[in-house]
């Protein structure tokens, strides 16, 4: 399987470990929401992410990915509060 090269990403850092499972659950909700806006096929082609217990990276190199990142920000703001995490837009994969 070929590795995905993310060239434009949103990197999320959570100030406390909230768990990979919790992060992935909210990313899944954001991806599902994107399917309503863009269609399942387009989302399947463009959605990509990585998650750990206290970090997440969402590929924002497409309109779909940017939408997923925006929805994820809203979901996590409601779930943990906007002061409990930071988000940074990174334009080159070598900065990850």
ChimeraX attribute file (.defattr): number of C-alpha atoms within 10 A of each C-alpha:
attribute: neighborCount
match mode: 1-to-1
recipient: residues
	/A:1	3
	/A:2	4
	/A:3	5
	/A:4	9
	/A:5	11
	/A:6	20
	/A:7	15
	/A:8	19
	/A:9	26
	/A:10	22
	/A:11	21
	/A:12	20
	/A:13	17
	/A:14	20
	/A:15	12
	/A:16	12
	/A:17	13
	/A:18	14
	/A:19	14
	/A:20	15
	/A:21	12
	/A:22	17
	/A:23	21
	/A:24	17
	/A:25	11
	/A:26	18
	/A:27	25
	/A:28	14
	/A:29	15
	/A:30	21
	/A:31	24
	/A:32	15
	/A:33	18
	/A:34	23
	/A:35	17
	/A:36	10
	/A:37	13
	/A:38	14
	/A:39	13
	/A:40	14
	/A:41	9
	/A:42	13
	/A:43	22
	/A:44	13
	/A:45	9
	/A:46	15
	/A:47	21
	/A:48	21
	/A:49	19
	/A:50	14
	/A:51	18
	/A:52	16
	/A:53	16
	/A:54	17
	/A:55	21
	/A:56	20
	/A:57	23
	/A:58	23
	/A:59	25
	/A:60	26
	/A:61	17
	/A:62	14
	/A:63	14
	/A:64	24
	/A:65	24
	/A:66	20
	/A:67	19
	/A:68	27
	/A:69	27
	/A:70	14
	/A:71	19
	/A:72	22
	/A:73	21
	/A:74	14
	/A:75	17
	/A:76	18
	/A:77	14
	/A:78	10
	/A:79	12
	/A:80	13
	/A:81	12
	/A:82	15
	/A:83	9
	/A:84	13
	/A:85	17
	/A:86	13
	/A:87	16
	/A:88	11
	/A:89	14
	/A:90	18
	/A:91	15
	/A:92	12
	/A:93	11
	/A:94	9
	/A:95	8
	/A:96	12
